[in-house]
Amino acid sequence: GAAGEVREKNMSNPPPAAPGKGCDEVRKQYDECFKSWYTDKFLQGNSTPACLKEWEDYRLCMLASLKDKKLLHLLEKNPPSTPKP
């Protein structure tokens, strides 16, 4: 029936990858660095920032991904206004 046809159509056209999907490796590097810093430094009383390079790599990757998917406007402070009817 119609429901089966819709299901088959959806399976043949998977949704596009989520923004940042290509940033998995740099996110993993940042997450590992952060967890280590949090456990070994922060919880021991040392709040000196760390993992700045890893964070910047991840941030730049995400920005590029959002730009590629034309979603960068979502991060703007004043996004374009929606036209009133």
C-alpha positions as CSV (number, residue, x, y, z in Angstrom):
1,G,0.0,0.0,0.0
2,A,0.9,3.7,0.2
3,A,2.6,3.4,3.5
4,G,4.9,0.7,2.2
5,E,5.8,2.8,-0.8
6,V,6.6,5.8,1.4
7,R,8.8,3.6,3.6
8,E,10.7,2.2,0.6
9,K,11.2,5.7,-0.8
10,N,12.6,7.0,2.5
11,M,15.0,4.1,2.8
12,S,16.4,4.7,-0.7
13,N,17.1,8.3,0.0
14,P,18.7,8.6,3.5
15,P,18.7,12.0,5.1
16,P,21.8,14.2,4.6
17,A,24.6,13.8,7.2
18,A,24.2,16.0,10.3
19,P,26.3,19.1,10.5
20,G,29.7,18.3,11.9
21,K,29.6,14.6,10.9
22,G,33.1,15.0,9.3
23,C,34.5,16.4,12.6
24,D,34.2,13.2,14.6
25,E,38.0,12.7,14.9
26,V,38.8,16.2,16.1
27,R,35.9,16.1,18.5
28,K,37.2,12.8,19.9
29,Q,40.7,14.4,20.3
30,Y,39.1,17.4,22.2
31,D,36.9,15.1,24.3
32,E,39.9,13.0,25.4
33,C,42.0,16.0,26.2
34,F,39.1,17.6,28.1
35,K,38.4,14.5,30.2
36,S,42.0,14.1,31.0
37,W,42.3,17.8,32.0
38,Y,39.1,17.7,34.1
39,T,40.2,14.6,36.0
40,D,43.9,15.2,36.4
41,K,44.0,19.0,36.8
42,F,40.6,20.7,37.4
43,L,39.4,18.3,40.1
44,Q,42.8,18.6,41.7
45,G,42.4,22.4,42.0
46,N,44.2,23.5,38.9
47,S,41.9,25.5,36.7
48,T,44.5,26.7,34.2
49,P,42.9,26.4,30.7
50,A,44.0,23.5,28.6
51,C,43.1,21.8,25.3
52,L,42.9,25.2,23.5
53,K,44.4,23.8,20.2
54,E,42.0,20.8,20.3
55,W,39.0,23.1,20.9
56,E,40.0,25.5,18.1
57,D,40.5,22.6,15.7
58,Y,37.0,21.3,16.6
59,R,35.4,24.7,16.4
60,L,36.9,25.5,13.0
61,C,35.8,22.1,11.7
62,M,32.2,22.7,12.9
63,L,32.1,26.2,11.4
64,A,33.3,24.8,8.0
65,S,30.7,22.1,8.2
66,L,27.9,24.5,9.0
67,K,29.1,26.8,6.1
68,D,29.1,23.8,3.7
69,K,25.5,23.0,4.7
70,K,24.4,26.7,4.5
71,L,23.6,26.7,8.2
72,L,26.2,29.2,9.4
73,H,23.4,31.8,9.8
74,L,22.2,29.8,12.9
75,L,25.2,31.1,14.8
76,E,24.7,34.8,14.0
77,K,23.7,37.1,16.8
78,N,21.1,38.9,14.6
79,P,19.8,36.3,12.1
80,P,17.9,37.5,9.1
81,S,14.4,38.4,10.1
82,T,11.5,36.4,8.8
83,P,9.3,38.3,6.4
84,K,5.9,39.2,7.9
85,P,2.9,38.0,6.1
